[in-house]
Amino acid sequence: MKLSANDIIGLKNKRKITMLTAYDYPVASLVDRAGIDIILIGDSLANVVLGLTSTTEVGMEEMLHHAKAVSRGVKNSMVLGDMPYNSYQVKEQDALRNAKRFIEEAGCCGIKLEWFERCPEVTKNITRAGIPVMGHIGLTPQTADKIGGFKVQGKDAQAAKCLIDQAVILEENGCFALVLECVPDKIAEIITKKIAIPTIGIGAGVHCDGQVLVINDMLGLFERYTPKFVKKYADLSSLILKAVQEYKNDVIEKKFPGKEHT
């Protein structure tokens, strides 16, 4: 049985919540077996899997394709589909329909969406339909150009108050949890204590109720750029490169296939 939104809410003040991204069946299966609470099919798919330069370049069809694969590999973790930019920020009237597609077509347990001007209304419409919504405030990559680029948010008093207000608004409109991205740890602590739903930090310090990372970053599979807040737990790029080079040499030197492979 996959974890529900209520299960995640129930973890607040009991233990830290763990969350990672996944984009395919084999990795999702491993993450699920490791006991991670929440698996997100992130729109980071655009960068770390599809080689695009911006998360705004990925659409619903790509997201659903990968979400279906992830859902097939998960038995216990809560699976969330990340709403791509065009699915709810460009035409807000399509937001509920697209959210339902993550549930009905891809087998997700809920969705995540980033803060934008009409986020409260969109969130309310989706949660009223019975779909769990995880909010996302702070650095919102889909609209980074409108908030000064990819940098820490909430550094002055006015900006900090804005983030706190956004957190309260999203809780009031039905979110079961919030991602806080690139937020000063003191502000993240204030938000975490102020709201009754869990906060999931990414570059927001240890005081959040849980943490999330892009799995390709923490496994060393994405070499183009590594954010400051990422801890690399493995260097799989080097291992894969070495294995492929050994295979190449074995073929050229007629060491593979051997008799045992024939």
C-alpha positions in Angstrom: 0.0 0.0 0.0 1.4 3.4 -1.1 1.8 6.1 1.5 -1.0 8.7 1.4 -1.1 12.4 2.0 -2.4 11.8 5.5 0.4 9.4 6.2 2.9 12.1 5.2 1.2 14.8 7.4 1.2 12.3 10.3 5.0 12.2 10.1 5.4 15.9 11.0 7.1 16.3 14.4 7.6 12.5 14.6 10.5 11.9 12.2 12.1 13.4 9.2 10.5 12.8 5.8 12.6 11.5 2.9 11.9 12.4 -0.7 13.8 11.8 -4.0 13.1 12.1 -7.7 12.9 9.2 -10.1 12.2 9.0 -13.8 12.1 5.3 -14.7 11.1 1.9 -13.5 14.4 0.4 -12.3 15.5 3.5 -10.3 12.0 4.0 -8.9 12.0 0.3 -7.8 15.3 0.8 -5.9 14.2 4.0 -4.3 11.0 2.4 -3.1 12.9 -0.6 -1.8 15.2 1.7 0.2 12.1 3.0 2.0 12.0 6.6 0.7 8.7 8.2 1.7 7.9 10.2 -1.4 9.1 9.7 -5.0 8.7 12.7 -7.3 8.7 12.5 -11.1 10.2 16.0 -11.2 10.1 18.3 -14.1 13.9 18.2 -13.6 13.4 15.4 -16.1 13.9 18.1 -18.7 17.5 18.8 -17.6 18.9 15.6 -16.1 17.2 13.0 -18.4 16.2 14.8 -21.7 19.1 17.2 -22.0 17.0 20.3 -22.2 18.1 23.6 -20.8 14.9 24.6 -18.9 12.2 22.8 -17.0 9.7 24.9 -19.0 10.6 22.9 -22.1 9.1 19.6 -20.9 5.4 19.0 -21.4 2.6 16.7 -20.1 3.2 13.9 -22.5 6.9 13.4 -21.5 6.0 13.7 -17.8 3.2 11.2 -18.1 5.4 8.8 -20.1 7.9 8.7 -17.3 5.4 8.9 -14.5 3.8 5.7 -15.7 7.1 3.9 -15.6 7.8 5.1 -12.1 4.4 4.1 -10.8 4.9 0.5 -12.2 8.1 0.2 -10.0 6.7 1.5 -6.7 4.8 -0.5 -4.0 5.1 1.6 -0.9 6.3 5.2 -1.5 3.9 8.0 -2.3 4.3 8.9 -6.0 3.9 12.6 -7.0 3.7 13.9 -10.6 5.3 17.3 -11.0 3.0 19.6 -13.0 5.0 21.0 -15.9 4.8 24.8 -16.6 2.5 24.6 -19.6 0.0 22.3 -17.8 -1.2 24.9 -15.3 0.5 28.3 -15.6 -0.1 29.1 -19.2 -3.8 27.9 -19.3 -5.0 27.7 -15.8 -8.4 26.2 -16.8 -6.5 23.1 -17.9 -4.8 22.6 -14.5 -7.4 20.3 -13.0 -7.7 18.2 -16.2 -3.9 17.8 -16.3 -3.7 17.0 -12.6 -6.3 14.2 -13.1 -4.2 12.8 -15.9 -1.4 12.2 -13.4 -3.8 10.2 -11.2 -5.9 8.4 -13.7 -3.4 7.7 -16.5 -0.1 7.5 -14.7 -1.1 6.0 -11.3 0.3 8.9 -9.2 -0.9 9.5 -5.7 -0.9 13.3 -6.1 0.8 16.2 -7.8 3.3 19.0 -7.0 3.1 22.5 -8.4 5.2 25.7 -8.1 4.0 29.0 -6.7 2.8 31.5 -9.3 0.5 34.5 -9.3 -2.8 32.4 -9.3 -1.4 29.4 -7.5 -3.9 29.6 -4.6 -7.0 29.4 -6.9 -5.4 26.6 -8.9 -4.5 24.7 -5.8 -8.0 25.0 -4.3 -9.6 23.7 -7.5 -7.3 20.6 -7.6 -7.6 19.8 -3.9 -11.4 20.2 -4.0 -11.4 17.5 -6.6 -9.7 15.2 -4.0 -6.2 15.3 -5.5 -3.4 15.7 -3.0 -1.2 18.8 -3.8 2.3 19.5 -2.6 3.1 23.2 -3.0 6.6 24.6 -3.9 7.8 28.1 -2.8 11.1 29.9 -2.7 13.2 29.3 -5.8 10.7 28.2 -8.4 12.7 27.1 -11.4 9.7 27.4 -13.8 9.5 31.1 -13.2 13.1 31.8 -12.1 13.4 34.6 -14.6 10.6 36.5 -12.8 12.2 36.3 -9.4 15.7 37.4 -10.2 17.2 34.1 -11.5 18.4 31.0 -9.7 19.4 32.4 -6.3 18.4 32.2 -2.7 14.9 33.7 -2.0 13.6 35.4 1.1 16.9 37.1 2.1 15.4 40.4 3.3 12.5 41.0 5.6 9.9 41.8 2.9 10.8 38.8 0.9 10.8 36.6 3.9 7.4 37.8 4.9 6.2 37.1 1.4 7.4 33.5 1.6 5.7 33.0 5.0 2.5 34.4 3.7 2.7 32.1 0.7 3.2 29.0 2.9 0.1 30.0 5.0 -2.0 30.6 1.9 -1.1 27.2 0.4 -1.9 25.4 3.6 -5.3 27.2 3.8 -6.0 26.2 0.2 -5.5 22.5 0.9 -1.8 21.6 0.3 -0.7 18.6 2.3 3.0 19.6 2.2 5.4 22.3 0.9 8.7 22.2 -0.8 11.0 25.1 0.4 13.8 25.6 -2.2 16.8 27.8 -1.6 15.3 29.5 1.4 17.5 30.8 4.4 17.4 28.2 7.1 16.0 30.6 9.7 13.1 31.5 7.4 12.5 27.8 6.7 12.4 27.1 10.5 9.8 29.9 11.0 7.6 28.5 8.2 8.0 24.9 9.5 6.9 25.9 13.0 4.1 28.2 11.7 2.2 25.7 9.5 0.7 22.3 10.4 1.7 20.6 7.2 5.2 19.2 6.6 7.9 21.3 4.9 10.4 19.5 2.5 13.6 21.4 2.1 16.1 21.5 -0.8 18.8 24.0 0.1 16.7 25.2 3.0 18.5 23.8 6.0 18.0 21.1 8.6 14.9 22.6 10.3 12.5 21.5 7.6 10.3 18.4 8.3 12.0 16.5 5.4 14.5 16.7 2.6 14.4 16.2 -1.2 17.1 15.9 -3.8 17.3 15.2 -7.6 18.5 11.6 -7.6 20.8 12.1 -10.7 22.5 14.9 -8.7 23.1 12.8 -5.5 24.3 9.8 -7.5 26.7 11.8 -9.6 24.9 11.1 -12.9 24.4 14.7 -14.0 27.7 16.4 -14.6 26.6 19.6 -16.3 25.9 21.5 -13.1 25.8 20.6 -9.4 23.9 22.9 -7.0 25.6 23.9 -3.8 23.0 22.1 -1.7 23.6 18.7 -3.3 25.6 16.0 -1.4 26.9 13.4 -3.8 26.5 10.0 -2.3 28.0 8.2 -5.3 29.9 8.9 -8.5 28.1 6.7 -10.9 29.2 8.6 -14.0 32.8 7.5 -13.4 31.7 3.9 -12.8 29.6 3.8 -15.9 32.3 5.4 -18.0 34.9 2.8 -16.8 32.5 -0.1 -17.4 31.8 1.1 -21.0 35.5 1.6 -21.7 36.3 -1.9 -20.4 33.5 -3.4 -22.6 34.9 -1.5 -25.6 38.4 -2.8 -25.0 37.2 -6.4 -24.5 35.3 -6.3 -27.8 38.3 -4.8 -29.7 40.7 -7.3 -28.1 38.4 -10.2 -28.7 38.1 -10.9 -24.9 34.3 -10.6 -25.1 32.3 -12.7 -25.7 34.1 -15.6 -24.1 33.1 -19.3 -24.2 30.9 -18.7 -21.1 29.0 -16.1 -23.0 28.5 -18.1 -26.2 
